[in-house]
Amino acid sequence: MKMLSYSVKQTLSRAFCLSAVLVCLGTSNSAWALFSDDEARKAILDLRKSLATTQLELQGQIDKLKTENAELRGKVEELEKQGEDISTSQKTYYQDLDSRLGNFEPRTVTIEGVSGTVQPGEKKAYDDALKSFQAGSLKKADEGFSVFAAKYPKSPYLPLALYWSGNSKYANKDYAGAISQLQSLIKKFPNHPRVPAAMVTLGNSQLESGNKAAAKKTFSEIIAKYPDTDAAKDAQQLIASTK
């Protein structure tokens, strides 16, 4: 009985709703049009509101992604920097270790194309003399290089020691000594890359000592043997002084 009553109520309710709809449909066209416009405006407003909310959400997500991307980029750069620091640290460590080992045991090295065995303390002796030259202590540098050349006659640093010794002597106006050292370098190591520059200093030493003929010969030889070098350009300018 209750079920029947509920069914009847439902039927009546539906009928009432249907009647209401029919009444609405039976109203004037202008009223229906007004109802339609209101609903359309509301739908548009609701749609705009929904789109605005969606755009805000999307913009928020984009901003969040940009922030995360920037953080990741920062972390990558930090890791790259750490990698570079580690690489530099390792390189410094091994260079330092290599230098320390060189003070205790012989090593075979190649210096500007010249290979040989470097004895403990040998590189330090050369470096000390070179530092004196660079500091402008030419007399001390000359003594250091001369001692080095006498003590380590088979050193791969010998060509450089002779080269700097010759330049030190020239700077000290010991032209005879400079000529001797530089001629020794050229004779023992004719293919060494320092030979063209050594010959320029040799020619200058000969010129300063008053031997213009020897200087002219040296400058001419530089121009002939090493035409495309800075030494040849220098020799070309200096040769005028031999006339």
Long-range contacts (C-beta under 8 A, 24 or more apart in sequence): 99-123, 109-156, 110-156, 111-156, 111-157, 111-159, 111-160, 112-159, 112-160, 112-192, 112-193, 112-194, 113-191, 113-192, 113-193, 114-156, 114-158, 114-159, 114-189, 114-192, 115-156, 116-154, 116-155, 116-156, 117-154, 117-156, 118-155, 118-156, 118-157, 119-152, 119-155, 122-152, 122-155, 122-157, 123-157, 125-151, 125-152, 126-155, 126-157, 126-160, 126-161, 129-161, 129-164, 130-164, 133-164, 133-167, 133-168, 138-168, 138-171, 138-172, 139-168, 139-172, 141-168, 142-168, 142-169, 142-172, 142-174, 142-177, 149-181, 158-188, 159-185, 159-188, 159-189, 159-192, 159-194, 160-194, 162-188, 163-194, 163-197, 163-198, 166-198, 166-201, 166-202, 166-205, 167-201, 170-201, 170-204, 170-205, 170-208, 173-208, 175-205, 175-206, 175-208, 175-209, 176-209, 178-202, 178-205, 179-205, 179-206, 179-209, 196-222, 196-225, 196-226, 196-229, 196-230, 196-231, 196-232, 197-230, 197-231, 199-231, 199-235, 200-231, 200-234, 200-235, 200-238, 203-235, 203-238, 204-238, 207-238, 207-241, 207-242, 212-241, 212-242, 212-243, 213-242, 215-241, 215-242, 216-242
